[in-house]
Amino acid sequence: MNSAVSAEPIDLASIAAELREAETTRKGVAPLTERYPELSVRAAYGIQRENLAHRRARGERLIGRKIGLTSLAIQRQLGVDEPDYGAITDAMVVPNGGGLDPATLLAPRLEAEFAFEIGEDLPESPDHERLAAAVTGVAVAIEVIDSRVADWRIKLPDTVADNASMARVVWGEFVPATPELLAELPDSVITLLRDADEVSSGPGSAVLGHPLTSLHWLAQALGAQGDGFRAGDRVLAGAVAAAVDFTAGAAWTAHSDGLPPAVLHSTTSHPSRAPEAPAPSDAESGAGPRAQKGGTGQ
């Protein structure tokens, strides 16, 4: 890996291609911020959009978003004061109870999260009340994060460019988002188990005080880019606890009282096989009207 600092103008398309190659070959790239200290968060989102466009050109459908850096401790660690976000496509979805080989990724980790389903198209930058009224479903989810930047040596522009370190997601079953359920989320705890052993646990309040606050932040961030939520979108609100290494040979379960669990089995496959994204049905992936029509994306 070349870690030399570049004196040339930043070629966003070239960096995007590097990250795509890293995902395919499972060989991480040197930190972008070491080679391009001037790389801004705005430019990093441009790299992210470039790779989303490549995914859509090969047939993947945008079905939602993930929100990262919702922990104040992680924000302080990276020297930032707000979260980031990435795209979720149908090819990133592992069916609930399905399997995934950690060896098909670079350095995968798991996070337990609350997820929301949006029931209607929303205007850009809706207020809290309008946004909460549009949430029709709530679920527990397992997010598989991964870094195409070697050894997780990331700063904010690195992870933003790398689609907020998004890799895969397992949605639990979505249940109706009643006002009572939404009000209880800050005190609702998600526990992540490796087989029968608890490996992490945390409340919804760990996500910016309330997972809906995280969702509102994303609505404003998308609105600033002329984008917004569409009916059928699914959103990962952010991790309730620290990520744990995704290791082989186990069943991973995220559960919270009153919500169906999300389950992921870590499997093994032929070591030389190139990584393959699962191809779930529309029902499994959560592909709504935005996905079916192609959406506006970013």
Secondary structure, DSSP 8 states (H G I E B T S, - for coil): -------S---HHHHHHHHHHHHHHT--B--HHHH-TT--HHHHHHHHHHHHHHHHHTT--EEEEEEE--SHHHHHHHT-SS-EEEEEEGGGB--TT-EE-GGGSSS-EEEEEEEEEE-S---SS--HHHHHHHEEEEEEEEEEE--SBGGG---HHHHHHTGGGEEEEEE---EE--HHHHHHGGG-EEEEEETTEEEEEEEGGGTTTSHHHHHHHHHHHHHHTT----TT-EEEEEESS--EE--SSEEEEEEETTEEEEEEEE----TTS--------HHHHT--HHHHH-----
